[in-house]
Amino acid sequence: MKVVTSLNQTKLFDLSSCTLCPRECGVNRVEGQLGFCKEPAILYAARAAKLYYEEPCISGKEGSGAVFFDGCSLGCIFCQNHDISLGMRGKSRGRAITPSRLSDIFLSLEAQGCNNINLVTAGHYLPLVIPALESAKARGLAIPIVYNTAAYEKAEAIRALEGLVDIYLPDLKYKDSAIAAAYSKAPDYYERATAAIEEMVRQCPKPLFADGSSSLDAEDDRDDPLMLRGVIVRHLCMPGHVEDSKAILSYLHRTYGNRIFISIMNQYTPMPQAQKDPLLSRTLTEEEYNEVVDYAVEIGVENGFLQEGGTVSKSYIPDFDGTGL
Ligand code: SF4
């Protein structure tokens, strides 16, 4: 007999009337209709390869096995991965793959020595990604699974990942609904993302590193042990929105303290498609970033990652050329 939760998940995962994410488009992706994420019920990915630009405890020396999926249910106008995040709307270079092929890709990344499997923006594909994960695990996949998301997801969709994902890597982008509406057409972003993060922390309530500890040496990140389990919330500081950044940090620290890590990022890169907005057409200033970091220190954030100079570059955008697919 089915229990209520699995019935709910069946409805949640029915791509013939898609309500998988908070957009609740209701389109029939199985028949090729496209909703906001602009992806049908076929997996499209743009790259599956080692990635070295994540936090040191994720990338390590051997790299994180990142699989970049096409499309996105948030669709920020400043997105660095614009070529693929627009899905069928943009210059998508994705390739169609089956869940069975995706399962093989996971195992291949593990065989290449990757420290983990890093699912980049997979939320709109969960009904196809979950079977691929289950199949790969049944065939021996043993490295941690990282779920890398803009966090505009339903908490019940995240609940379906329990036992499959080891490390959650969500963004928490904005608190102010006007900013979320202007930049991502998602005025309810903060409510949705914080509910999703709450579910992630419920599943992974405490960090665990390969040396058995739950914290990192604050002075030296060169030999950070790899993270095995936990939640790292990323916040990309936006030009002109220091107060919103402070509100995000205040919420995260007040709610979770040292049970999560917070990654405070300065790498906002003005992309051509965002040039019309005067704030989005410039980089973050050093003063803005320092003000946010000083605030984090002031309120007592200890488990944090900072970025130091030189990270604002389009060279950090990988080639979405089908590598590894
Ligand atoms: S996953 Fe895509 S089609 Fe489904 S509700 Fe979200 S944006 Fe719409």
Residues whose N, C-alpha, C, O or C-beta is under 5 A from the ligand:
A	BS01	SF4	C18 T19 L20 C21 R23 E24 C25 G35 F36 C37 S73 H124
